[in-house]
Amino acid sequence: MRVSKLPAMATTPSRAPTPKSLILNLLLAAHGAPLSASDAVNSASLFGIRENSVRVALVRLSATGMIQSCGRGAYVLGPQAASMAEDLSRWRHAEERLCEWSGAWLMVSTAGLGRSDRGPLRQRERALALLGFRAVSEQLYLRPDNFAGHAAAARERLHKLGLDAQAPVFVATELDDDLDRRARHLWHGSALSQGYARTRAKLDAWLATSHQLDTETAARESYLLGNDAIRQLVFDPLLPEPLVDVAARQEFHRAVVAFDAAGQGVWRMLLPSLRTASTEPAVPA
């Protein structure tokens, strides 16, 4: 596993988490239950993070609204994190949001949108990346129209993630041969398919030998491996056949779900907050 489902809050692949990312990921795993400062400190110690660094991170996250106090030395996700966390935690059900591809394309035009304000620009680019859009020209982004709900569903989610409200989101059909060919080569489909198989094999190999590990080692390794795997899923463009091997992606998805469940079991043995979380409702949107 790992306790993370939020790429904005996730760590650089295969590296120890920052205090900020670890705290946010643990809160996501807590499913709405409070995380104690002592659990955050104890978790951070597994990665060589000092107590003072954790407490500074708690103060800074609280000041920005990413977390909020819910009692003495206890925290839950704050208003600045809850909505994004709810959306990105839907990785478990990603395949359910897809439909057959007719060959049409979802399009987003950014013509006329400002580029001088870095904050909205970063939000726009992040929203487009999370839904797998790629730039086919300077101000035109596209992806296969294989989302259930098509343009309406994509528009709603893009705006929720930070795309400018005035940005047109629409479906295009019958592209000319040159544009259609260029569109189909915006993604490295073979690399994506190979990545599914490679990460799945890594997760399966860890699960096969994890019973030999002590609890702290298993918690540390499962966090790092699972964090990378879930980040890979969250940012996957969810392309249809023939652009990727859909069966390989589905097997990868099932492997990540199983790995995450196993890893969370390890972490529940370590942290009282996560043991309590197993009976708590999910974080509300």
Buried (B, 14 or more C-beta within 10 A) or exposed (E): BBBBBBBEBBBEEEEBBBBBBBBBBBBBBBBBBBBBBBBBBBBBEBBEBEBEBBBEBBEBBBEEEBBBBEEEBBBBBBEBBBBBBBBBBEBBEBEEBBEEBEEBBBBBBBEEBEEEEEEBBEBBBBBBBBBBBBBBEEBBBBBBBBBEEBBEBBBEBBBBBBBBEEBEBBBBEEBEEEBEEBBBEBBEBEEBBEBBBEBBEBBEEBBEEBEEBEEBEBBBBBBBBBBBBBBBBBBBBBBBEEBBBBEBBEBBBEBBBBBBEBBBBBBBEBBBBBEBBEEBEEBEE
